[in-house]
Amino acid sequence: MNNFQLVALKSFLFLLTIFWCHSAFSLGDLKAPGDPEFPKHKIGYSLSINKITDETLSYAKSVGVDYIEVSGMTSFFNSEGKLKKTEDELEELFTKAKEKLDRSGIKVWSIHMAFGKEVDISLYDDKKINDIIERHLTVLNYVKLLNPRYILFHPSYYIEKGKREAHKEQLQNSVELLNQEVNDIGSTLVIENMLGPELMKGEVERPLMRTIEETQELFEGFPENVGLAIDVNHIKNPENLIRAMGHRLKTVHVADGSGEAENHYMPCSGLGKNNWNEVFKALYEVEYKGVFLYESPKYDDEKEFKECYDTLYQNFRDSLK
């Protein structure tokens, strides 16, 4: 074998090795021998801006929490959708929260923006939607003090029967506008899938993005850098939505449930119906490297978050044997 042939053979073997490693990591066959170690996710949970204290953050950090999603923005608005807090009050609130976060070492993964009928970004009333967007932008101006990775919005509130297409069109317009503002503060806009076992709830239609098909339809019209926040409590077999959306998945809300109600059970409670081995499998298939972020108020102690994750992770690994 001459030198040229030897070099060619070595190059072929090198490329073959790279291909094999990539195939293993892409989880084409999860049970194939030699699978690489699946990297664990960082742990986070939803915490209201009104409950951020030095004590809470310090303890959460000590038991394995590295990130939070800051919620509670809805409390800033009254029943008419108008801001109850002055801009000075908002600045003070977020400035103090940032100081506490810096002392604890916990980072802000995401911000859950206000939601509800009077702050619905899909509302197609021209006068009202302009006011709604302006109020969200006012809050966003102070949210940016926390340096969040993601800014999360609900796609809509409940919808008057027969008005779904109008809400879809307005959502596209609102997302286009909000995306520019969110990008300007150095964050990424994400939209959350909503609960929707059936279209109707009483006399009204359920919110947008209630199915895989509707989520895909809407995302085709969103800017490419807008991501999806998947709430695995909002849909039966959430692993199917994870796989369907692939790289558009940017963050998750972790809780267990039936897919038919806002249960928000802790995954290790045994009360929900999610197949967590399948959820983990899907997350690794789409190479989700973000935070495993709990949105479940039904816990007694923050130490449960990491303990539960470790249990779910080990169960998943054992299922591959």
Secondary structure, DSSP 8 states (H G I E B T S, - for coil): --HHHHHHHHHHHHHHHHHHHHHHHTTSSTTSTT--------EEEEEEGGG--HHHHHHHHHTT--EEEEE-GGGGB-TTS-B-S-HHHHHHHHHHHHHHHHHHT-EEEEEE---SGGG-TT---HHHHHHHHHHHHHHHHHHGGG--SEEEE-S---EETT-HHHHHHHHHHHHHHHHHHHHHTT-EEEEE----SSSEETTEE--S--SHHHHHHHHHHS-TT-EEEEETTSSSSHHHHHHHHGGGEEEEEB-B--SSS---B-GGGS-S---HHHHHHHHHHTT--S-EEE-----S-THHHHHHHHHHHHHHHHHT-
